[in-house]
Amino acid sequence: MSYFTIKKTIFLVYSNEVLEEFNKIDKFMLLLEKSNIGKFLEKVCSNKNNIKYSPYNLFATVIYCFSKFKSSLREIERLCKFDLRVMYIMEHQTLDYSQICIFINKYILPYQYEIFTMITKTIIDWFNLDISDQYLDGTKIQANANKYKFVWKPTTYHNKLDLKIRELLLNINIEVTDKELIKSYKLNQLIKEYVLGENIDVNNIPSGKGKRLTKEQRMYKKLYQYLIKLLEYEEKERICGDNRNSYYKTDKDATAMVLKEDYYSRSSHDFHAGYNIQFLVSAGLITMYGVFQDRTDHYTFIPMNDLYYKYYDEYPKNECADSGYGIHINYKYMREHDIGNYVKFQSWEGESSGKRPQLFYTFDDGVMCLNTCIGEIIPFNKYHHQRNKEGKLYKFTGCNECNYSYICKKNLKNKDLDYRFYEIVKDYELLKEEARNNLLSPEGIEIRINRSIQVEGSFGQIKQNMQYIRIRRRGLEKTGCEVMLVSLGRNIRKFFTLLESKEIKSKYWEKSKNLKTEKFPFPKQKKKM
């Protein structure tokens, strides 16, 4: 059965440009046909009797409009009435923006990842693209929320309130031995017991000027005020969750972030509501997307790769990302799933420029500093606390005779000591060494250049060419659906470009045969006077 076949014709005098555009649309409809989206929509739209329009034509229209930089529902409504291309897809059906909104929320939003990967896989198979190398990066896009309506997580105020509650409970001979923060339900139970024990009539407590209260009544009113404030703090902490410290009243899923560019003033000096958008890109296509509330990229790496594995049934062969992802747990994740490690570590820029070179080298037998001194493992003490559970404290001696001490002790307070301490996670250093060797190899240089072209280029096209610098919808799920439609529109534009390309390449830049391994500048020795 054919789902995306144009059945009606438009009786107009066509120009060559119009016919070329219609040919592109026919190939676009054929792409949707091959992706089996029609069968998928047929299952999803089981109650067709309530739908007075073709869900297949409307789906194709929405995707096509997003590929032409039209992401507003009212713009899509206007195009259905006046744009020849959309009229051709919709077969002269006109819809209200509210009908389009209901269709997106009901039939696209719950199945956004399935729809996205089905069409993207079809494009990959159509042109036989190689997506073994994946490039990961993220950007922050401003949410549709009032910028002055943000709420911080009241952690400090909650701790102070807990101390006040405990002090007040001690005054009325109630001791709480639990070290955890007192919960509202427990405080409410203690207040009820106090009211019953002291026979307080809570409905007839006098109020206003000149009214005197008993000690028990004053204590009850104070506890009740604390209970109200405690409920407020717990609600704010529940909305924030464990992984963020702020939210916005007009979009509670948005997080306060400092953006590169403000939607209003084009500056970046203030907090704004935002979402962290992550893309996996390969062969010029966005292969996976993700919307997160994190202000950093550290902990978005694993969820993005889990999503990729869920819908592609395999992990990337090689993955390249910038230093924002180069933490220990991400490196271990790549080792466990046999992913080629081309992710920069956090000290990459310092080592590559020579301003902050590598100070310690890890071997199977131990750790050595620049002065070839083997570190001695010593226990942690009150002056040196353990920062990482897997870390070990090493002591390096002979610093006064070392010609590299001007680098090693640059930020230390006691520079005259003949030794220094340094906590090292040996496994992390070995994984960093593996990433360093991979990135400096000719293959690493090639994959780094392709990452800067492909993934940065994708963000550039979306934010500059498509002018998508502010999210229109609110809430994490609806924002994810909107980002999916924008990403899919970007892939459809790439599909149209590939149709006209004479030569199709999965890699935009290929290394030459004479390319040699890159080396970081080694620090110079400075003899002490």
VMD Tcl script that draws the C-alpha trace (Angstrom):
set ca {
  {0.00 0.00 0.00}
  {1.26 3.46 -0.89}
  {0.93 6.11 1.81}
  {2.88 9.10 0.50}
  {1.85 9.19 -3.17}
  {0.54 12.48 -4.56}
  {-2.88 11.73 -6.07}
  {-4.11 15.17 -7.10}
  {-2.56 17.61 -9.52}
  {-2.51 21.41 -9.50}
  {-3.74 23.02 -12.70}
  {-1.22 25.81 -13.09}
  {1.36 26.76 -15.67}
  {4.61 25.43 -14.24}
  {8.06 26.91 -14.74}
  {11.19 24.81 -14.83}
  {12.03 25.85 -11.25}
  {8.61 24.71 -10.02}
  {8.94 21.37 -11.79}
  {12.41 20.83 -10.29}
  {11.05 21.60 -6.83}
  {8.15 19.20 -7.37}
  {10.62 16.49 -8.42}
  {12.48 17.02 -5.15}
  {9.20 16.74 -3.25}
  {8.40 13.48 -5.06}
  {11.77 12.06 -3.99}
  {11.14 13.31 -0.47}
  {7.78 11.49 -0.44}
  {9.53 8.38 -1.79}
  {12.00 8.65 1.08}
  {9.12 8.65 3.58}
  {7.61 5.68 1.75}
  {10.82 3.67 2.03}
  {11.21 4.51 5.71}
  {7.93 2.66 6.56}
  {6.66 5.72 8.39}
  {3.32 5.14 6.67}
  {2.81 1.77 8.35}
  {3.94 3.27 11.64}
  {1.45 6.14 11.37}
  {-1.28 3.71 10.37}
  {-0.83 1.88 13.68}
  {-0.57 5.09 15.67}
  {-3.56 6.79 14.02}
  {-5.86 3.83 14.61}
  {-8.88 6.09 15.18}
  {-8.87 7.46 11.64}
  {-12.59 8.13 11.72}
  {-11.99 11.15 13.94}
  {-9.33 12.55 11.58}
  {-10.74 14.59 8.70}
  {-7.37 15.02 6.99}
  {-4.68 12.71 5.69}
  {-2.18 12.11 8.54}
  {0.45 11.05 5.99}
  {0.23 14.27 4.01}
  {0.20 16.36 7.18}
  {3.24 14.53 8.55}
  {5.12 15.11 5.30}
  {4.05 18.77 5.37}
  {5.32 19.34 8.90}
  {8.70 17.76 8.15}
  {9.02 19.63 4.85}
  {8.15 22.98 6.46}
  {10.77 22.46 9.16}
  {13.32 21.72 6.44}
  {12.46 25.10 4.89}
  {13.05 26.98 8.17}
  {9.33 27.23 8.98}
  {8.94 25.94 12.53}
  {5.99 28.06 13.67}
  {2.55 26.45 13.59}
  {0.96 29.62 12.24}
  {3.56 29.75 9.48}
  {2.73 26.15 8.53}
  {-0.98 27.06 8.50}
  {-0.26 30.00 6.19}
  {1.88 27.85 3.90}
  {-0.95 25.31 3.57}
  {-3.08 28.09 2.09}
  {-0.63 30.04 -0.04}
  {2.58 28.08 -0.71}
  {2.49 26.05 -3.92}
  {4.85 23.36 -2.62}
  {2.87 22.73 0.56}
  {-0.40 22.80 -1.37}
  {1.10 20.10 -3.60}
  {1.95 17.91 -0.58}
  {-1.36 18.54 1.23}
  {-3.36 18.05 -1.98}
  {-5.27 21.31 -1.42}
  {-6.27 20.46 2.16}
  {-6.08 23.45 4.52}
  {-5.72 23.07 8.27}
  {-5.89 25.34 11.27}
  {-2.75 25.74 13.41}
  {-4.56 24.11 16.35}
  {-5.15 20.94 14.29}
  {-1.45 20.84 13.41}
  {-0.55 21.31 17.08}
  {-2.85 18.46 18.17}
  {-1.40 16.18 15.49}
  {2.19 16.89 16.61}
  {1.42 16.44 20.31}
  {-0.68 13.31 19.83}
  {1.05 11.38 17.06}
  {4.63 12.67 16.77}
  {5.69 13.65 20.30}
  {5.25 10.19 21.96}
  {7.18 8.45 19.15}
  {9.71 11.14 18.31}
  {12.85 8.98 18.54}
  {11.33 6.15 16.49}
  {10.24 8.57 13.75}
  {13.58 10.38 13.72}
  {15.74 7.26 13.48}
  {13.52 5.55 10.88}
  {13.86 8.46 8.44}
  {17.55 9.08 9.23}
  {18.43 5.40 8.68}
  {16.65 5.52 5.32}
  {18.74 8.52 4.24}
  {21.90 6.68 5.33}
  {20.92 3.57 3.33}
  {19.83 5.64 0.33}
  {23.33 7.12 -0.15}
  {25.26 4.24 1.50}
  {26.86 6.57 4.03}
  {29.49 5.47 6.56}
  {28.51 6.51 10.10}
  {31.15 4.54 12.02}
  {32.73 7.81 13.22}
  {30.41 9.84 15.43}
  {31.00 13.45 16.49}
  {29.38 14.74 19.68}
  {28.82 18.31 20.76}
  {26.23 20.45 22.49}
  {24.87 23.96 22.67}
  {22.53 25.91 24.93}
  {19.35 27.36 23.45}
  {17.11 29.79 25.27}
  {13.79 28.42 26.50}
  {10.39 30.03 26.13}
  {10.25 31.40 29.67}
  {10.27 34.75 31.44}
  {13.91 35.53 32.21}
  {13.10 37.18 35.56}
  {11.07 34.26 36.97}
  {13.81 31.85 38.00}
  {13.96 30.04 41.36}
  {17.14 28.78 43.01}
  {17.26 25.49 44.85}
  {16.92 26.45 48.56}
  {19.57 24.07 49.91}
  {21.24 26.58 52.25}
  {17.95 28.02 53.49}
  {16.60 24.52 54.06}
  {19.58 23.62 56.25}
  {19.15 26.82 58.30}
  {15.43 26.16 58.70}
  {16.16 22.63 59.89}
  {18.40 24.03 62.66}
  {15.67 26.47 63.72}
  {13.08 23.67 63.83}
  {15.34 21.44 65.95}
  {16.07 24.31 68.34}
  {12.38 25.11 68.73}
  {11.50 21.45 69.28}
  {14.11 21.24 72.04}
  {12.43 24.21 73.77}
  {9.20 22.21 73.98}
  {11.04 19.06 75.15}
  {10.92 17.21 71.80}
  {14.27 15.81 70.68}
  {14.87 14.58 67.14}
  {17.79 12.13 66.99}
  {17.68 11.60 63.22}
  {20.61 13.43 61.56}
  {18.82 13.80 58.22}
  {16.74 16.86 57.44}
  {13.35 16.80 59.10}
  {10.62 16.09 56.58}
  {7.36 18.02 56.47}
  {5.20 15.00 57.20}
  {7.26 14.22 60.31}
  {7.08 17.82 61.54}
  {3.33 17.82 60.95}
  {3.03 14.67 63.08}
  {5.11 16.24 65.88}
  {2.92 19.37 65.79}
  {-0.23 17.25 66.11}
  {1.23 15.40 69.10}
  {2.21 18.71 70.70}
  {-1.28 20.16 70.19}
  {-2.94 17.10 71.74}
  {-0.48 16.96 74.63}
  {-0.91 20.67 75.54}
  {-4.68 20.80 74.79}
  {-4.27 23.73 72.39}
  {-7.45 24.88 70.64}
  {-5.98 25.78 67.25}
  {-9.31 27.19 65.99}
  {-9.59 29.82 68.75}
  {-6.10 31.27 68.98}
  {-6.46 35.05 69.33}
  {-4.81 37.29 66.74}
  {-4.26 41.00 66.25}
  {-2.82 43.82 68.34}
  {-3.26 43.72 72.09}
  {-3.93 39.96 72.14}
  {-1.72 37.97 74.44}
  {-0.88 34.38 73.69}
  {0.26 31.63 75.99}
  {3.69 30.09 75.53}
  {2.15 26.95 74.03}
  {0.14 28.98 71.52}
  {3.22 30.96 70.48}
  {5.21 27.78 70.02}
  {2.44 26.25 67.93}
  {2.20 29.30 65.63}
  {5.97 29.33 65.18}
  {6.04 25.63 64.33}
  {3.17 26.11 61.89}
  {5.08 28.92 60.12}
  {8.12 26.67 59.88}
  {5.95 23.89 58.46}
  {4.61 26.16 55.71}
  {8.13 27.29 54.80}
  {9.38 23.68 54.90}
  {6.67 22.60 52.46}
  {7.72 25.43 50.13}
  {11.39 24.38 50.24}
  {10.58 20.72 49.65}
  {8.42 21.58 46.65}
  {11.20 23.68 45.11}
  {13.74 20.91 45.69}
  {11.37 18.35 44.16}
  {11.00 20.45 41.00}
  {14.77 21.02 40.74}
  {15.61 17.35 41.24}
  {19.07 16.03 42.06}
  {20.96 17.24 38.99}
  {20.21 20.98 38.85}
  {19.97 23.98 41.15}
  {17.34 26.17 39.50}
  {14.13 26.26 37.48}
  {11.79 28.83 35.98}
  {8.22 29.50 37.05}
  {6.95 29.78 33.47}
  {8.81 26.63 32.33}
  {9.73 24.45 35.27}
  {11.87 22.13 33.14}
  {14.15 24.98 32.03}
  {17.38 25.71 33.93}
  {19.12 29.02 34.62}
  {22.14 29.21 32.31}
  {24.52 31.83 30.97}
  {24.08 31.67 27.20}
  {26.56 32.74 24.55}
  {24.00 35.09 23.09}
  {20.86 36.59 24.59}
  {17.68 36.37 22.51}
  {16.74 39.91 23.54}
  {19.92 41.99 23.90}
  {22.46 39.81 22.00}
  {24.72 39.80 25.07}
  {25.65 37.03 27.48}
  {26.09 38.50 30.92}
  {22.89 37.37 32.63}
  {21.10 34.16 33.57}
  {18.40 32.95 31.18}
  {16.15 29.94 30.94}
  {17.79 27.37 28.69}
  {18.12 23.77 27.61}
  {21.29 21.85 26.80}
  {20.90 20.46 23.27}
  {23.21 17.58 22.31}
  {23.83 16.20 18.80}
  {25.61 13.14 17.49}
  {26.61 13.88 13.89}
  {28.12 11.64 11.22}
  {28.42 11.96 7.44}
  {26.82 15.39 7.71}
  {23.62 13.97 9.27}
  {22.34 14.36 12.81}
  {22.14 10.71 13.87}
  {20.91 11.32 17.42}
  {19.74 14.26 19.51}
  {19.07 14.87 23.18}
  {17.61 17.62 25.35}
  {19.08 17.93 28.86}
  {18.81 20.21 31.87}
  {22.53 20.05 32.70}
  {24.54 23.26 32.55}
  {27.67 21.29 31.59}
  {28.30 18.51 29.08}
  {29.99 16.09 31.50}
  {27.05 13.82 32.20}
  {25.27 13.99 28.83}
  {27.81 11.70 27.14}
  {26.51 8.38 28.50}
  {22.77 9.12 27.96}
  {23.47 10.16 24.36}
  {25.35 6.94 23.61}
  {22.66 4.88 25.34}
  {20.06 6.50 23.08}
  {22.22 5.77 20.04}
  {22.56 2.11 21.02}
  {18.84 1.80 21.74}
  {17.78 2.90 18.26}
  {20.76 1.75 16.15}
  {21.48 -1.55 17.98}
  {25.21 -0.79 18.09}
  {27.66 1.63 19.63}
  {29.76 4.00 17.51}
  {33.01 2.52 16.28}
  {34.87 5.77 17.03}
  {33.63 8.86 18.84}
  {35.15 12.32 18.95}
  {34.17 15.13 21.32}
  {35.72 18.20 22.90}
  {37.21 18.49 26.37}
  {33.84 19.09 28.03}
  {33.21 15.33 27.91}
  {36.68 14.10 28.92}
  {36.02 12.83 32.44}
  {36.83 9.47 33.97}
  {33.37 7.86 33.88}
  {32.99 8.68 30.18}
  {36.37 7.14 29.37}
  {35.46 4.00 31.31}
  {32.15 3.84 29.46}
  {33.98 3.91 26.12}
  {36.36 1.19 27.24}
  {33.50 -1.04 28.43}
  {31.63 -0.72 25.11}
  {34.71 -0.87 22.86}
  {34.29 2.65 21.44}
  {37.35 4.25 19.87}
  {38.44 7.00 22.28}
  {38.93 10.31 20.46}
  {37.53 12.48 23.25}
  {39.71 15.35 24.44}
  {40.51 15.52 28.16}
  {40.09 18.65 30.23}
  {43.75 19.67 30.13}
  {43.99 19.27 26.35}
  {44.18 22.97 25.51}
  {46.91 23.59 28.08}
  {49.02 20.69 26.84}
  {48.56 21.49 23.15}
  {49.54 25.14 23.65}
  {52.42 24.33 26.01}
  {51.13 26.68 28.72}
  {50.14 23.83 31.08}
  {52.13 20.76 29.97}
  {51.71 17.26 31.29}
  {53.49 17.03 34.66}
  {53.21 13.33 35.48}
  {53.50 10.16 33.42}
  {51.81 6.94 34.43}
  {53.40 3.54 33.90}
  {52.53 0.03 34.98}
  {55.12 0.28 37.78}
  {54.09 3.70 39.08}
  {53.99 7.42 38.36}
  {56.92 9.58 37.26}
  {57.23 13.38 37.18}
  {59.04 15.54 34.60}
  {62.23 15.26 36.67}
  {62.12 11.42 36.33}
  {61.28 11.07 40.01}
  {59.12 8.02 40.83}
  {56.28 8.98 43.14}
  {55.88 7.32 46.55}
  {52.33 6.40 47.62}
  {51.49 7.84 51.05}
  {48.24 7.81 53.05}
  {45.86 10.77 52.99}
  {45.88 13.02 56.05}
  {44.12 16.09 57.42}
  {46.11 18.35 55.11}
  {45.45 16.31 51.97}
  {41.90 15.03 51.64}
  {40.93 12.39 49.13}
  {38.96 13.97 46.27}
  {38.37 10.82 44.24}
  {37.52 7.38 45.61}
  {39.98 5.78 43.20}
  {42.70 8.37 43.73}
  {46.01 7.81 45.50}
  {48.31 10.39 47.02}
  {51.86 10.48 45.63}
  {54.89 12.25 47.06}
  {57.59 13.51 44.69}
  {60.98 14.65 46.03}
  {63.98 16.55 44.69}
  {62.02 19.66 43.73}
  {64.74 22.13 44.73}
  {67.13 20.69 42.15}
  {64.44 20.28 39.47}
  {64.64 22.51 36.39}
  {60.89 22.11 35.80}
  {59.78 23.41 39.20}
  {58.87 26.76 37.67}
  {55.98 24.91 35.97}
  {55.23 22.26 38.58}
  {55.09 24.66 41.53}
  {53.64 27.63 39.70}
  {50.36 27.67 41.68}
  {51.65 26.27 44.98}
  {51.95 28.39 48.13}
  {55.08 26.72 49.56}
  {57.43 26.82 46.58}
  {60.62 26.40 48.64}
  {59.86 22.85 49.82}
  {61.93 20.02 48.37}
  {58.85 17.88 47.75}
  {55.26 18.10 46.59}
  {52.11 15.98 46.88}
  {49.70 15.14 44.08}
  {46.59 12.98 43.96}
  {46.44 10.79 40.85}
  {43.82 8.35 39.57}
  {46.06 5.92 37.76}
  {43.33 4.37 35.62}
  {42.15 7.81 34.49}
  {45.69 8.82 33.53}
  {46.11 5.64 31.47}
  {42.83 6.32 29.67}
  {43.92 9.92 29.05}
  {47.17 8.62 27.58}
  {45.19 6.37 25.24}
  {43.03 9.32 24.16}
  {46.13 11.50 23.73}
  {47.83 8.95 21.46}
  {44.66 8.48 19.40}
  {44.04 12.20 18.96}
  {47.64 12.97 17.95}
  {47.76 10.18 15.37}
  {46.97 10.90 11.68}
  {43.57 9.26 12.15}
  {42.99 11.45 15.20}
  {43.86 14.62 13.28}
  {41.41 13.60 10.56}
  {38.58 12.86 12.97}
  {39.21 16.10 14.91}
  {38.98 18.23 11.77}
  {35.85 16.40 10.64}
  {34.27 16.98 14.04}
  {34.86 20.72 13.85}
  {33.38 20.81 10.33}
  {30.40 18.54 10.76}
  {28.98 19.00 14.24}
  {29.86 22.69 14.54}
  {28.51 23.17 11.02}
  {25.22 21.54 12.02}
  {24.78 23.95 14.92}
  {25.75 26.83 12.66}
  {23.10 25.92 10.10}
  {20.40 25.52 12.74}
  {21.20 28.68 14.72}
  {22.30 30.98 11.91}
  {20.68 29.81 8.68}
  {17.46 28.54 10.26}
  {17.50 31.33 12.88}
  {16.56 28.79 15.54}
  {17.87 30.62 18.59}
  {14.88 30.32 20.92}
  {12.64 27.37 21.68}
  {8.93 27.93 21.10}
  {7.41 25.15 23.18}
  {7.54 24.60 26.94}
  {8.37 21.49 28.92}
  {11.08 18.88 28.44}
  {9.04 16.50 26.26}
  {7.62 19.18 23.95}
  {11.03 20.81 23.67}
  {12.50 17.43 22.73}
  {9.85 16.99 20.03}
  {10.59 20.46 18.66}
  {14.34 19.76 18.58}
  {13.60 16.48 16.81}
  {11.59 18.25 14.10}
  {14.35 20.85 13.68}
  {17.00 18.11 13.48}
  {14.93 16.09 11.04}
  {14.37 19.21 8.94}
  {18.15 19.70 8.91}
  {18.59 16.10 7.70}
  {15.97 16.55 4.97}
  {17.87 19.62 3.74}
  {20.99 17.47 3.67}
  {19.00 14.87 1.73}
  {18.10 17.46 -0.91}
  {21.74 18.55 -1.10}
  {22.97 14.98 -1.55}
  {20.49 14.45 -4.38}
  {22.27 17.19 -6.34}
  {25.81 16.22 -5.31}
  {28.06 14.62 -7.89}
  {30.38 13.13 -5.28}
  {29.12 11.90 -1.91}
  {31.62 11.68 0.94}
  {31.06 10.53 4.51}
  {34.18 12.42 5.59}
  {34.45 16.08 4.64}
  {38.25 16.15 5.07}
  {40.54 13.19 4.43}
  {44.12 12.94 5.60}
  {47.01 12.81 3.17}
  {49.40 9.89 3.04}
  {52.27 12.08 4.25}
  {50.48 13.27 7.38}
  {52.60 12.56 10.46}
  {51.76 12.13 14.11}
  {51.39 15.42 15.94}
  {53.44 16.13 19.06}
  {52.85 18.48 21.96}
  {55.60 21.00 22.81}
  {57.84 19.68 25.59}
  {58.56 22.18 28.38}
  {61.95 23.81 28.47}
  {64.28 23.45 31.40}
  {65.13 26.52 33.43}
  {68.19 26.22 35.61}
  {67.94 27.78 39.05}
  {70.36 30.58 39.83}
}
mol new
graphics top color blue
foreach p $ca { graphics top sphere $p radius 0.5 }
foreach p [lrange $ca 0 end-1] q [lrange $ca 1 end] { graphics top cylinder $p $q radius 0.2 }
display resetview
